[in-house]
Amino acid sequence: MMVPLRAAPPPQVQPEVQDQATVTGKGLELAFDSVTKAFGDVGVLKGLDLVIPAGQFVAVVGRSGGGKTTLMRLIAGLDGPTSGTIRINGTARRGLQPDVRLLFQDARLLPWQRVLSNVGIARGPDWKERAQALLAEVGLADRAGDWPYVLSGGQKQRVALARALVTEPGILLLDEPFGALDALTRADMHRLLTRIWRQHGFTAILITHDVAEAVALADRVLVLRDGRVAEDITVDIPRSARVGGAPRLAELERRILNSV
Amino acid sequence: MTRTKALRRGLVPWLLPLALLAVWEVAAKAGWLSARVLPAPSDIAVAFWTTLKDGSLPHHVGISAERAVLGLVIGGGLGFALGLINGALPLAEDILDSSLQMLRNVPHLAIIPMVILWFGIGEEAKVFLVAVGVLFPMYLNTFHGIRSVDRGLVEMGRVYGLGPVALYLRVILPGALPAILVGLRYALGIMWLTLIVAETISASSGIGYMTMNAREFLQTDMVLLGIIVYALLGKLADIASRWLERRALEWNPSFHTGLEAA
């Protein structure tokens, strides 16, 4: 059921030749081998064994304090695990990783840099062209010269998304990035994210409180409870059929809510 | 509409000072005010013109400005550097900060007798005093600015692959800049204050010397001229630092006036 959707992506906003080469199959596989994380005596993650295949869209839900943010910081490389290994495409890694990018809850744009410079924060060769191309992809091509403070919340988050993707990461972490947005903007962002995920093919890991958001966006929902994966649910509904009120969707949501 | 409004906003603040000036002139010329107490504004203008023509005013202003700038560069630069180092390295903070805080509590004008013993009344004494005066506001504000940079932005910079140098130049320093510029404005105020006191107590040139010299010969107009020159120089420094703030903090909505936004 997923196949026709992937085979017919929406028309590309930026049909550039150089983009085509980099876009194909950049998603990275992420694996956890009995990963634990403790702060002092308090164990936050208690043995995580998990494989997330390349290109999958995974949502992680759970109560506050269930270890969601800790998991995110481990994947991002901001913290190291207490024991166990995190492997990306089979290679054990620690520390900050250039092929992993994080979309924060607040956009965290540098207020003293214009939108284009924010997107191209990592610089590197041709950063201006690449930043401009990504801005076009998120629909903000004409805001490149603006200061961040003139943007709305949704626009800031779109700039942050462009910034995360400008280096073509293999894994994109999303830490409740749409939590502060209003319902309409949030729906727009969901559509945008789904489209961009399809085009770029990165592995997406979305941390969220919102079970409806999780089942609307993800291939797979992990319920994190007491530092363990309590439930690993595949969302076996094509994205086109994931509209409010679909019975199968409601059933999944109920199941997830019950296990949270 | 906006133009006339802007014009009015530009003119209105000047009305009261101009009116006071007119009253003062009339009072002085009519003899209600003794020239010894308060000479007429026109007399001060004449004094300004004569001293400008014989070159003594530019000479003294030049010397004072040189002392001020030199002191600001040395003391401000040192304070800035110390703030940067202590803000970035906790070890440096442990070693230096408490000593600096102790020194900060000594009013810098209290060390004038000491400074005269060390340097006599030469140039070094004035420059040293100014430098000591501006060091602490620059240090404190730079340090505080660096410490109060949004940690979320620093974390973002690290996740997005900025190295230590890029992180410092593109995230930490710009984040601290508003506080650093506040420090600079404080420093400019202290700079003039210190210079006035230092030149009045011990000097053989400069605006302070000029006014003290005029006092001995009861030239009240020259004394007032000196005060006005100080005020103008202070205002000039303030305008310069405001301009710098507006240029450097263009990204910050609180530095945009309604006029620019329109």
HADDOCK unambig.tbl for C-alpha pairs under 7 A between the chains (distance, minus, plus):
assign (segid A and resid 96 and name CA) (segid B and resid 159 and name CA) 6.45 0.50 0.50
assign (segid A and resid 98 and name CA) (segid B and resid 161 and name CA) 6.36 0.50 0.50
assign (segid A and resid 101 and name CA) (segid B and resid 159 and name CA) 6.87 0.50 0.50
assign (segid A and resid 101 and name CA) (segid B and resid 160 and name CA) 6.86 0.50 0.50
assign (segid A and resid 108 and name CA) (segid B and resid 152 and name CA) 6.88 0.50 0.50
assign (segid A and resid 108 and name CA) (segid B and resid 153 and name CA) 5.84 0.50 0.50
assign (segid A and resid 108 and name CA) (segid B and resid 156 and name CA) 6.89 0.50 0.50
assign (segid A and resid 110 and name CA) (segid B and resid 153 and name CA) 6.98 0.50 0.50
assign (segid A and resid 111 and name CA) (segid B and resid 251 and name CA) 6.19 0.50 0.50
assign (segid A and resid 112 and name CA) (segid B and resid 174 and name CA) 6.90 0.50 0.50
assign (segid A and resid 112 and name CA) (segid B and resid 251 and name CA) 5.05 0.50 0.50
assign (segid A and resid 122 and name CA) (segid B and resid 160 and name CA) 6.36 0.50 0.50
assign (segid A and resid 122 and name CA) (segid B and resid 161 and name CA) 6.36 0.50 0.50
assign (segid A and resid 122 and name CA) (segid B and resid 162 and name CA) 6.54 0.50 0.50
assign (segid A and resid 147 and name CA) (segid B and resid 251 and name CA) 5.97 0.50 0.50
